[in-house]
Amino acid sequence: MAEGLTFSDEKQLLCDLREGGAAARQACTVLYRRYFPELVRHLRRFNIAVKHQDIEDAVQAVFLKIAQGRLDYKGKGSLFACLMSCSQYALMDMLKKRDAQEKREICHYRLCGVHQQSEPSPSHAMQFAERDQSVREAVKQLPSEQRYVIEMLYVDQQTHQHTAEYISVNRRTVQRRRASALKKLEQLLADFLSGE
């Protein structure tokens, strides 16, 4: 347990949190001041490849849950251990969401044929948004077996082999479905692409 607060102190703070009002705000402030720096240090020690700001954001999310009365702590074990576990999960969730968002963006860039690394201008951003919507609509029109292959290869970033194993077909079938899907997408997007 972190130094400074005894088990009975923690228990009283948690009771104050449940009561709400000024006592809850005071309890949240005490917990934040006591545990925030220690949680950040502890997470930093085990997540050296993660940016410091990301770690702080994850711990902040846990304290936001506390302030909103949404911390699921049953009183078993130390409060610090509970906060540490919640912070680690918050960090993992945040990183997974960011990774998924980046994969979606890469997929859209690949499907749309855009290879731009710098920030787009407002007009380029608008064109990208239009292109993105057109690609999404075109992918929805693909037959399900082709759509599934495109999503696995481009959105989920899976290999041909992994995709083949996952959908129980051979690798060559995945390649044929991909080629057919891309040809169909090219036809579906011909009007949009010719307008650029």
Backbone bond lengths (Angstrom), bond angles and torsions (degrees), N, CA, C in turn:
res aa  C-N    CA-C-N  psi(-1)  N-CA   C-N-CA  omega(-1)  CA-C   N-CA-C  phi
1 M - - - 1.451 - - 1.515 108.63 -
2 A 1.290 116.89 149.49 1.449 121.49 177.85 1.517 109.69 -67.52
3 E 1.316 115.59 147.01 1.453 119.90 -179.69 1.512 110.42 -71.80
4 G 1.350 115.49 155.21 1.453 119.77 172.66 1.509 113.36 107.15
5 L 1.323 119.58 -39.72 1.458 121.40 -179.96 1.513 109.03 -116.25
6 T 1.320 115.62 129.71 1.459 119.61 176.71 1.522 108.53 -84.69
7 F 1.319 115.15 171.46 1.463 120.29 179.45 1.528 110.01 -60.45
8 S 1.343 117.48 -41.18 1.469 119.76 179.94 1.529 111.15 -67.77
9 D 1.341 117.07 -34.51 1.469 119.82 175.73 1.536 110.12 -62.92
10 E 1.327 116.11 -45.16 1.461 120.76 178.82 1.520 110.72 -60.35
11 K 1.336 114.99 -43.42 1.457 120.15 -179.10 1.530 110.57 -61.26
12 Q 1.331 116.68 -42.66 1.464 120.98 178.75 1.528 111.14 -65.00
13 L 1.325 116.96 -41.35 1.468 120.42 178.44 1.530 111.11 -62.52
14 L 1.335 115.80 -40.18 1.460 119.42 179.03 1.531 111.44 -66.64
15 C 1.325 116.46 -37.06 1.471 119.75 175.05 1.519 110.29 -63.32
16 D 1.330 116.19 -42.79 1.467 120.36 178.06 1.529 110.77 -61.47
17 L 1.337 116.47 -39.10 1.464 120.09 178.80 1.523 111.23 -61.99
18 R 1.317 115.96 -40.54 1.468 120.32 -178.28 1.530 111.72 -69.12
19 E 1.336 116.67 -30.99 1.464 120.39 -178.84 1.520 111.86 -69.93
20 G 1.309 116.84 -31.38 1.462 120.72 -179.36 1.518 111.70 83.80
21 G 1.314 115.51 -173.73 1.453 121.69 177.75 1.516 113.53 71.24
22 A 1.340 114.41 -151.48 1.466 120.97 -176.29 1.526 111.43 -64.61
23 A 1.321 117.17 -37.33 1.468 120.59 179.73 1.531 110.54 -62.37
24 A 1.322 116.82 -38.58 1.468 120.76 179.79 1.515 110.68 -67.88
25 R 1.341 116.88 -41.92 1.471 119.81 178.31 1.518 110.80 -62.38
26 Q 1.334 116.11 -41.64 1.463 120.77 179.01 1.530 110.53 -64.98
27 A 1.320 116.75 -43.73 1.465 121.09 179.20 1.521 110.83 -62.25
28 C 1.318 116.63 -42.63 1.467 121.00 179.71 1.527 110.07 -63.44
29 T 1.325 116.96 -40.33 1.466 121.49 178.89 1.527 110.68 -63.57
30 V 1.330 116.28 -43.54 1.473 120.39 179.46 1.527 109.94 -62.48
31 L 1.322 116.86 -47.15 1.463 120.31 179.82 1.524 111.11 -62.43
32 Y 1.318 116.98 -42.22 1.459 121.17 -179.55 1.527 110.71 -61.77
33 R 1.315 116.14 -50.44 1.469 119.72 -178.72 1.516 112.06 -62.53
34 R 1.325 116.07 -35.95 1.457 119.44 -177.04 1.526 112.42 -77.85
35 Y 1.337 116.91 -44.37 1.455 119.93 -168.85 1.526 115.54 -101.49
36 F 1.326 118.95 -26.24 1.465 119.93 -175.97 1.529 112.97 -53.84
37 P 1.364 118.75 -54.99 1.477 117.99 -178.32 1.527 113.00 -61.16
38 E 1.320 115.91 -37.66 1.460 119.20 -178.68 1.527 111.90 -69.79
39 L 1.333 116.90 -38.61 1.463 120.12 177.45 1.527 110.82 -64.78
40 V 1.327 116.33 -42.01 1.468 120.12 178.70 1.522 110.03 -62.41
41 R 1.324 117.00 -46.01 1.481 120.17 178.79 1.520 111.13 -60.68
42 H 1.315 116.25 -44.64 1.461 120.78 -177.44 1.536 110.77 -65.33
43 L 1.319 117.05 -45.23 1.471 119.88 178.35 1.522 111.08 -64.60
44 R 1.312 116.25 -38.45 1.465 120.94 -179.89 1.528 110.57 -60.99
45 R 1.328 115.71 -38.56 1.459 120.95 -178.90 1.530 111.68 -62.06
46 F 1.332 116.47 -34.95 1.463 120.09 -176.39 1.524 113.85 -100.08
47 N 1.318 117.28 -4.79 1.464 121.60 -178.95 1.522 109.60 -132.71
48 I 1.308 116.46 61.13 1.465 120.29 -172.14 1.525 112.83 -67.71
49 A 1.327 118.06 -21.09 1.462 120.35 -178.47 1.527 112.10 -86.93
50 V 1.326 117.36 -3.45 1.460 121.75 -177.25 1.523 109.45 -96.07
51 K 1.315 116.82 140.49 1.460 121.27 179.63 1.521 110.60 -62.00
52 H 1.327 115.05 143.84 1.464 121.32 -179.72 1.528 110.96 -58.06
53 Q 1.325 117.30 -40.54 1.469 121.01 -178.79 1.524 111.08 -63.88
54 D 1.328 117.30 -36.37 1.464 120.44 178.13 1.521 110.93 -64.76
55 I 1.320 116.45 -40.23 1.462 120.53 178.44 1.524 109.64 -64.01
56 E 1.327 116.49 -45.91 1.465 119.57 178.59 1.532 111.15 -60.96
57 D 1.321 116.65 -40.46 1.462 120.14 178.95 1.529 111.42 -61.95
58 A 1.327 116.63 -40.43 1.465 120.37 179.56 1.533 110.99 -64.95
59 V 1.314 116.19 -43.50 1.473 119.74 179.47 1.531 109.33 -66.84
60 Q 1.328 116.94 -38.44 1.467 120.52 176.57 1.529 110.07 -59.00
61 A 1.322 117.15 -40.80 1.466 120.91 -179.96 1.521 111.15 -60.90
62 V 1.333 116.48 -37.05 1.466 120.12 178.38 1.523 109.95 -66.84
63 F 1.319 116.85 -43.36 1.462 119.25 179.72 1.527 111.48 -69.12
64 L 1.298 116.86 -27.61 1.460 119.60 173.65 1.527 109.74 -65.52
65 K 1.328 116.43 -41.44 1.466 120.31 175.82 1.529 110.58 -60.38
66 I 1.329 116.20 -40.35 1.464 119.91 178.56 1.525 109.80 -62.24
67 A 1.333 116.48 -47.40 1.462 120.81 -178.71 1.529 111.70 -62.35
68 Q 1.320 116.21 -31.17 1.466 120.71 179.66 1.522 112.10 -87.39
69 G 1.328 116.74 -0.63 1.458 120.65 179.24 1.517 113.37 73.81
70 R 1.333 117.50 27.00 1.463 121.19 -176.92 1.525 113.28 -109.86
71 L 1.328 118.30 14.61 1.461 119.91 178.18 1.521 108.56 -79.41
72 D 1.308 116.51 126.74 1.460 121.45 -178.16 1.526 109.24 -95.26
73 Y 1.318 115.68 81.38 1.467 121.31 -179.71 1.516 107.84 -118.13
74 K 1.322 116.30 120.89 1.461 121.84 -175.12 1.526 113.25 -92.47
75 G 1.315 117.40 -1.19 1.460 120.09 179.54 1.517 113.22 89.47
76 K 1.318 117.02 4.76 1.458 120.61 177.95 1.522 108.21 -93.94
77 G 1.305 117.46 130.01 1.457 120.99 -178.42 1.517 110.49 76.49
78 S 1.307 115.26 -177.75 1.467 118.88 -176.91 1.519 110.63 -80.22
79 L 1.302 115.04 151.02 1.459 120.80 176.44 1.527 109.60 -64.31
80 F 1.326 117.21 -37.94 1.462 120.23 179.52 1.532 110.99 -59.47
81 A 1.336 116.43 -42.82 1.472 119.54 179.03 1.527 110.70 -62.62
82 C 1.318 116.85 -39.24 1.463 121.18 177.61 1.529 109.97 -64.39
83 L 1.335 116.50 -46.76 1.469 120.55 179.67 1.520 110.98 -63.36
84 M 1.318 116.74 -37.68 1.456 121.19 179.39 1.533 110.33 -64.18
85 S 1.312 115.53 -45.91 1.458 120.55 179.92 1.533 110.47 -63.57
86 C 1.329 117.04 -45.78 1.470 120.91 178.99 1.526 110.79 -61.72
87 S 1.335 116.75 -39.76 1.465 120.51 -179.98 1.519 111.24 -65.95
88 Q 1.328 116.98 -41.08 1.462 120.91 178.83 1.522 110.66 -63.31
89 Y 1.348 116.92 -43.69 1.460 120.19 178.04 1.526 111.29 -65.53
90 A 1.335 116.63 -39.87 1.471 120.03 178.30 1.527 110.29 -61.88
91 L 1.332 116.66 -41.04 1.460 120.96 178.62 1.533 110.83 -64.05
92 M 1.330 116.66 -45.89 1.465 120.11 179.69 1.523 110.92 -62.35
93 D 1.333 117.33 -43.58 1.460 120.74 179.10 1.523 111.36 -61.41
94 M 1.329 115.69 -44.24 1.459 120.47 -179.26 1.533 110.38 -62.09
95 L 1.330 117.23 -44.25 1.460 120.83 -179.53 1.528 111.60 -67.86
96 K 1.338 117.39 -37.72 1.463 120.47 177.49 1.521 111.11 -64.66
97 K 1.333 116.51 -42.16 1.463 119.74 179.24 1.522 110.83 -64.38
98 R 1.321 116.76 -41.87 1.458 120.03 179.54 1.527 110.33 -64.85
99 D 1.342 116.33 -42.01 1.460 120.76 179.42 1.527 110.53 -63.07
100 A 1.328 116.92 -42.59 1.466 120.27 179.04 1.528 110.66 -63.76
101 Q 1.337 116.75 -40.49 1.461 120.42 178.57 1.526 110.46 -63.53
102 E 1.328 116.99 -43.30 1.464 120.44 179.00 1.522 110.77 -63.57
103 K 1.326 117.23 -39.67 1.465 120.14 178.14 1.516 111.02 -64.04
104 R 1.340 117.03 -40.66 1.464 119.70 177.79 1.525 110.73 -62.51
105 E 1.321 116.46 -42.07 1.465 119.86 179.59 1.525 111.32 -64.94
106 I 1.325 117.02 -42.53 1.467 120.88 177.79 1.521 109.81 -61.96
107 C 1.322 116.02 -42.67 1.459 120.51 179.30 1.515 110.84 -59.82
108 H 1.323 117.25 -45.39 1.455 120.31 -179.30 1.526 110.55 -65.49
109 Y 1.330 116.34 -38.77 1.459 119.04 176.75 1.520 110.37 -61.97
110 R 1.337 116.28 -42.91 1.467 119.41 -179.73 1.520 111.81 -65.91
111 L 1.337 115.49 -47.44 1.462 118.76 -178.25 1.521 111.79 -65.30
112 C 1.315 116.22 -33.22 1.469 119.79 -178.15 1.510 112.09 -87.88
113 G 1.313 118.13 -7.37 1.456 120.56 179.85 1.516 113.19 76.01
114 V 1.309 118.29 23.15 1.457 122.04 -179.29 1.522 107.90 -98.67
115 H 1.320 116.89 130.28 1.463 121.22 179.22 1.518 109.61 -126.17
116 Q 1.285 116.08 49.07 1.453 121.77 -175.02 1.530 108.59 -98.66
117 Q 1.332 117.96 126.49 1.461 121.60 -178.22 1.524 112.23 -97.61
118 S 1.320 118.57 -26.79 1.457 120.52 -177.59 1.523 110.06 -85.27
119 E 1.328 115.43 170.01 1.456 121.16 177.72 1.524 109.72 -63.09
120 P 1.322 117.70 130.53 1.457 119.33 -179.94 1.530 111.11 -74.97
121 S 1.310 115.29 152.56 1.466 120.22 174.70 1.526 107.10 -71.88
122 P 1.341 117.93 165.44 1.466 119.43 178.74 1.531 113.01 -56.54
123 S 1.336 117.05 -39.10 1.468 118.41 179.65 1.524 111.17 -68.53
124 H 1.338 116.98 -38.88 1.463 120.13 176.65 1.525 110.63 -66.35
125 A 1.320 116.10 -38.25 1.470 119.90 179.07 1.529 109.79 -62.51
126 M 1.333 117.07 -40.69 1.460 121.07 179.06 1.526 110.41 -65.97
127 Q 1.329 116.28 -42.87 1.455 120.24 177.62 1.523 110.55 -62.61
128 F 1.333 115.37 -41.17 1.463 119.25 179.10 1.524 110.50 -63.10
129 A 1.333 116.93 -42.48 1.463 120.68 -179.99 1.531 110.63 -62.01
130 E 1.337 116.73 -42.08 1.463 120.76 177.62 1.527 110.61 -64.56
131 R 1.322 116.18 -44.32 1.460 121.68 179.83 1.530 109.60 -63.63
132 D 1.322 115.50 -42.88 1.463 121.33 179.35 1.523 110.49 -58.61
133 Q 1.316 117.04 -47.03 1.461 121.09 179.86 1.520 110.87 -63.32
134 S 1.325 116.60 -41.61 1.463 120.39 179.12 1.526 111.37 -63.04
135 V 1.326 116.36 -42.18 1.471 120.33 179.20 1.521 110.34 -64.46
136 R 1.330 117.07 -44.38 1.475 120.32 178.79 1.529 111.08 -57.75
137 E 1.331 115.78 -45.86 1.460 119.88 -179.81 1.527 110.89 -64.58
138 A 1.316 116.47 -39.54 1.467 120.03 179.59 1.532 110.86 -66.68
139 V 1.319 117.28 -41.15 1.471 120.30 179.37 1.523 110.26 -63.65
140 K 1.323 117.52 -36.95 1.474 120.90 178.21 1.527 111.67 -62.78
141 Q 1.338 117.16 -26.55 1.459 121.09 -177.90 1.531 112.87 -82.84
142 L 1.309 117.13 -9.89 1.465 120.07 179.58 1.528 110.40 -69.01
143 P 1.328 117.33 152.03 1.468 119.66 171.44 1.537 108.98 -59.49
144 S 1.302 116.65 148.45 1.472 120.77 -172.02 1.529 113.29 -55.69
145 E 1.333 118.77 -39.67 1.464 119.00 -178.94 1.531 111.91 -66.66
146 Q 1.328 116.71 -36.08 1.469 120.10 176.90 1.530 110.88 -73.01
147 R 1.332 116.50 -42.39 1.463 120.98 179.89 1.537 110.07 -59.93
148 Y 1.312 115.92 -42.69 1.462 120.16 -178.60 1.538 110.76 -63.32
149 V 1.317 117.00 -41.91 1.465 121.23 178.78 1.530 110.06 -63.70
150 I 1.335 117.23 -45.57 1.471 120.98 179.79 1.535 110.15 -60.99
151 E 1.321 116.77 -44.57 1.466 119.85 -179.41 1.527 111.47 -63.62
152 M 1.330 117.06 -42.03 1.459 119.25 -179.92 1.525 111.93 -67.09
153 L 1.336 116.15 -41.76 1.464 119.43 -177.08 1.526 112.49 -74.59
154 Y 1.334 117.65 -42.40 1.456 120.39 -172.39 1.529 114.14 -98.90
155 V 1.307 117.61 -37.19 1.472 119.44 -179.39 1.521 110.14 -85.10
156 D 1.335 116.23 -51.30 1.467 120.34 -177.55 1.520 112.94 -83.70
157 Q 1.333 117.20 -7.26 1.469 122.48 177.23 1.532 112.62 59.92
158 Q 1.323 117.17 37.35 1.454 121.54 179.77 1.531 109.76 -87.94
159 T 1.312 115.56 157.29 1.459 120.82 177.21 1.535 109.38 -79.96
160 H 1.317 115.36 164.87 1.468 119.59 175.84 1.530 110.03 -59.23
161 Q 1.344 115.80 -43.12 1.459 120.33 -177.90 1.526 111.73 -63.00
162 H 1.325 116.81 -46.47 1.466 120.36 -179.50 1.531 110.16 -63.83
163 T 1.319 116.45 -41.85 1.464 120.77 178.62 1.522 110.21 -61.18
164 A 1.320 116.26 -43.91 1.473 120.79 179.45 1.528 110.85 -60.71
165 E 1.316 116.51 -45.56 1.467 120.08 -179.90 1.526 110.79 -64.92
166 Y 1.315 116.37 -40.09 1.459 120.58 -176.05 1.528 112.23 -66.58
167 I 1.332 116.37 -38.82 1.469 118.65 -178.56 1.528 112.29 -99.99
168 S 1.328 116.07 9.20 1.473 122.96 173.67 1.524 113.40 59.99
169 V 1.319 115.55 48.77 1.465 121.30 172.14 1.521 107.01 -134.06
170 N 1.324 116.98 171.64 1.465 117.32 178.22 1.530 110.04 -84.13
171 R 1.309 114.86 165.09 1.469 121.90 -175.15 1.527 111.71 -61.49
172 R 1.285 116.62 -37.65 1.466 121.37 -179.85 1.536 110.65 -62.66
173 T 1.337 116.97 -37.78 1.466 121.06 178.52 1.521 110.04 -63.47
174 V 1.330 116.87 -40.28 1.466 121.11 177.27 1.530 109.33 -61.90
175 Q 1.331 116.93 -43.36 1.462 120.31 179.95 1.535 111.43 -63.27
176 R 1.338 116.84 -41.47 1.462 120.24 178.73 1.526 111.20 -65.48
177 R 1.336 116.45 -43.30 1.466 119.92 179.33 1.526 111.13 -64.22
178 R 1.303 115.88 -37.76 1.468 120.28 177.79 1.527 110.17 -63.50
179 A 1.336 115.78 -48.45 1.465 120.10 -179.48 1.532 110.69 -61.52
180 S 1.327 117.22 -43.31 1.471 120.77 178.69 1.526 110.76 -63.67
181 A 1.330 115.69 -41.19 1.469 120.15 -179.32 1.523 110.87 -65.10
182 L 1.336 117.13 -43.03 1.456 120.08 -180.00 1.533 111.42 -65.53
183 K 1.348 115.89 -37.75 1.466 119.93 177.63 1.530 109.67 -64.94
184 K 1.332 116.17 -43.05 1.468 121.07 178.96 1.530 110.21 -64.87
185 L 1.330 117.43 -41.72 1.467 120.77 178.02 1.527 110.95 -62.28
186 E 1.311 115.22 -39.95 1.468 119.58 178.76 1.527 110.33 -61.40
187 Q 1.333 116.35 -40.91 1.463 120.21 177.39 1.528 110.94 -66.50
188 L 1.321 116.52 -45.18 1.460 120.69 -178.37 1.523 112.17 -65.09
189 L 1.320 116.17 -32.37 1.464 120.83 -176.88 1.530 112.90 -97.59
190 A 1.318 117.62 5.73 1.480 120.52 -175.75 1.518 112.04 -56.14
191 D 1.330 117.49 -44.61 1.461 120.00 -179.45 1.528 111.24 -62.78
192 F 1.307 115.11 -43.84 1.462 118.96 -178.24 1.520 110.29 -66.02
193 L 1.341 117.09 -44.98 1.459 121.00 -177.51 1.518 111.96 -68.53
194 S 1.323 117.90 -33.73 1.467 119.51 179.82 1.517 111.21 -73.12
195 G 1.315 118.78 -20.95 1.458 122.63 -179.93 1.498 112.96 -79.53
196 E 1.321 119.66 -6.91 1.471 121.72 -178.16 1.484 112.45 -88.52
